[in-house]
Amino acid sequence: MKKFFKFLCMCLIMSMAESAHAALPTVKDTVIISAADNKPITLAKMAEGLVDYDVLFFGEFHDQDVLHELEYELLQQLYTIHGDKLVLSLEMFEADNQSVLDEYLAGKISEEDFLGKSRPWPRYKTDYRQLVEFAKEHNLPVIASNIPRFLASRLAKEGTLEDVEEQDKQYLPVRTYAPAGKYKEKFTAYMTKGQTPMRIPQARIDQVFAAQCIKDDKMAESIFYYWQNNQDKVIFHVNGCFHSDGHLGTVEKLEALNPALKVGVITPKDLPEAKSYMKTYASDKSDGEYIIYFPRVAKEQ
């Protein structure tokens, strides 16, 4: 009887696990809207609609698996269109690790060595590995676009980078600025509201915003200088959507470096259970050329 009871328990646990897995949203559960004509389209049609852009920004919520799957599928679609003219750029890797990333892509070091030296994000293997591996398989360059996190963190804590080590100065952006305006207002509102996990006091807003902006400046310059030397390339950049929504943040800084660049933004929005996304679409559409409505999965903080 005990063995039979254990068997029933195991069957129940496995059934619950399978049900939970089945309930997770997939790419088919998302809705993509083209802001140009206000109509739902397929991922393939979105890729075709982005064909004339120099730089494409895919803004994500870092903890949402379905968005990582969309990024991967879009990367494949873009490769079908652009072939070896495509370049992948990632917020998730920092400029001081570009050489390590290049060595891995060229097959000169193992994945174990690469990950041991490059400070990958905690969920790299589940969220971003497939992007890097696709680039490696198809000999596509990958830009480690971000400023080293220890420099941005130092700016946020100390409010200055005047005493930065000489060897680290090469990884700073040529120019960084944190102006007042729409982006700072949005950042301040988000970082001071009660529900925000990273909530900070109003007194620290200026220096934390400066740290946010130095990331934007570095990513913008990383993309710009690469494109400037490779103007036949199309750059597909993945970052947190706060860096690119509404053509603010990194996009704003990139467009300031070269106003002639054609830059497209893809941005995610929560899909209501009733799929009544058109209720907020009028305001959502200003955040990008393409809006992706997706079923959000609650994650532990």
N, C-alpha and C positions, 0 to 999 in steps of 0.2 A: 504493500500500500504506500509506504514512504517513497519507494522508487517511482511509483506511478504519479504521486503528488509532485515530486520533483520534476518529472517529465512534463506535467501540465504547466507548472510554473515556468519552465524554460520555454515551452511553446508560447505562453502568454507574453513573456518578455520579448521573444523574437518577433512576435506579431506586432507588439507595440512599437518596436524599433523600426520594423518595416513600414508601419503606418506613418510614423513620424517622418521617416525618410521620404516616403511618397508624397507627404503633404508639403514638402519644401518646394518653393516656386522654381520654375524653370524659365528659360528664355521665351518659351511659348506663352507664358503667363504675363509677359510685359506688353506694353503698348507704346509704339514709337510714333510720335507726331512730328511732321515737318512743319516748322513754324512759318515757312514761306507760303504754304497753301492750306494750313490748318487741317491736314488730313492724316489719318493713320497710314503708315507705310511699313513695308518689311525691312528687315536688316539689310538685305541685299540692295533694296532701293535706296536706303540711306547711304550705303557705301557708294553707289553710283552718283548720288546727289552731292557727294563730297569730292568728286573727282578733280575739280579745278582748284581746290584749296592747297595752299603751300604748307600750312600747319593745321593739324586737327587736335583739338583738346577733348579728351574723354574725362569728364568729371565723375568721380565715384564717391559713394559712402564706403569707407574702407572695410566695414564689417558685413557687407551684403554680398553673399556668394553669387547671386544671380547676375549682379553687375560685372563680376569678374569673368563669368562665362560669356557675357555679352562682349566684353573687351576682347576676349580671345577669339570669338567668332568674327568680330569686326576686323581684327588684325588679319585673319585669314582671307576675308573678303577683300580687304585693301591690297593684300599681296597678290591676289588674283588679278586685280586691276593694274597695280603699279609695278609688280615684280621687284627687281633689285633696286628700284628707285625709292623703295619704302625704307624708312628709318624709324625705329622705336625709341621713344624717350620716356624715362620713368622718374617720377618724384621719389620713388622708393630706393634709389641708389644715389650716392653722394659723390661729388666731383673728385674727391681724393681717392676714390676707388675705381676710377675710370680704367686705369691700366690693368687692374686685377680683372675687371669685367672683360676687357679686350682680350686678355690672355685666355680666359675661360672660353669665350666665343670662338677663339682661334684653335681651341683644343690643346693648348699648351700646358694647362693645369687641370687637375681633376675638379669635379663639382665639390668634393669635400674641402679641398684647399680654397676654392673660390668662396664658399660660404664661410669658411673660417676666417677669411681675411676681409670680407666686404661688408660686414655689419648688416646682414639682410634683416628685413622686418620679421617680427615673430611668426607671422603666418605666410611667409614667403612661399613655402612649398605648396600650400593649398591655393594661394591667391595669385601669385605672380610668376611662379616657376614656368607655367605653361607658355607664358608670353616670351620669356627669355629663351626657353628651349626651342620654340618655334623660330625665333630670330637666329639662334645658333644653327639649327638644321638648314635654314635657307640663306645663311651667310649675310644676314642683315645687321647693320650697325645698331648698337644700343647706346644711347646717351645717358650716362649717370649725371643727371641734370641738377641735383639739389646741392645746396651748401652743406658741408659737414655738420651734422646735428650738434656736435659739441660747440661749434661756433655760434649757431643760432641760440642755443641754450644759454651760452655765456652772455650774449647780448640781452636776452630776456631777463636774466638774473642781475647783471651788473649795469646794464644800460650803456655799455661801451665796448668796443673791440680795439681800443687804442693800444693795448699792451699785448696783442695777439702775437704768438710766436712767428718769427720771420718765415719759417717753412710753411706756415699755414696761410700766409697772406695771399698766396697765389690762388687760393680757393674762394676768396672773397669776390663779390661782384665788383666791376669797375666803378659802378655808381649805385648807391642805394638811397632811397628816400621814402618817407612815410608820411605822405601829405594828408591833410584833412580832406573830407569829402565823403562821397557815397560809400566807398569801400571801408573807410574807418568807422563810419556810422554803423554800418552793417556788422563789422567785427565787434565793436563795442557793445552793441545790443545783444549779440550772441554770447559773448564772453562774460557778461554781467547778469544774464538772466538766471533765475533760480534753479531751473532744471538742468543746466549745463554741467556735465561732469567736470569740465576744466574751469569752472567758474573762478574768476579772479576779482580782486577788489578794484574799484575804480581808480585808485591811486597808482596802480601798476599798469594801467591800460597802455600808456604811451610806449613804454619800453617793450612790453609784450607784443604790441602792434608793430614796433620796429623789427622785432624778431620774425614776425609773420612776413613783413615786407622784404626783409633781406632774403628770405626763401624765394619769394616771387621774383625779386631782381636776379638772383642767381639762376633760377630755372629759365627765366626769359633770356638772359644772356647766353646760357648754354645752348638753347635752341637757336638763337639768332646767329651766334658766331659759327655754329655748325652749318646752318643754312647758307650763310654768307659765303662760305667756302665750297658749298655743294648745292648750288641753286637749281639743279635739276632734280633734287630729292624732294620727297613728301614726308614730313615728320608727323608721326602719330604719338602724341604725348598723353600719358595717363597721370592724373593727379586727383587729390581730393577736390570735390566740386566747389568748395569754398574758394579755391585758387583760381577758378575760371568762370563761375556763374556770372552772367550778365556782362561778359567781356571785361570783368574787373580783375584785380590781383595780377597773376602772372600774365594773363592775356593783355591786360591794359599796359603792362610794362613792355611786353613784346611789341605791341602795336606802336608804342612810343619810339622804340628803337628803329622801326621801319614801318611807317604808315601805309606803304604800298603792299605789304604782305597781306595775302588773303587768308584770314584765320577763321576757322569754324569751331564752334563749341557744341558739344553734346552734353546734356545735363540730366540727372535723374530727379524724379519727383515721386512722392508716395502715391501709390494707386489705392484709392479707397476700396473697401470690400465690395461696395455696390458698383465699382468701376465708374463712378460718376466724376471722372477726372475733369470734365469740361467745366465744372463749377469753378475750378481754380485756374483753368488753362489761360484765361485772358491775362492774368498776371504772370503765370509761369513762363509763357512763351517768350518773354523778354530776356530770359536767362540763357537762351542758346538757339542755334539754328535747328537743333533737333532736341525734342523733349522725350525722355524715356520714363514712362510711368511703370513702376514695379511694385510688387507686393513686398512690403518691408517685413523682415523677420526680426523679432526682438532678440537682442543679444545681451549677454551679461556684460556689465561694465567692468 
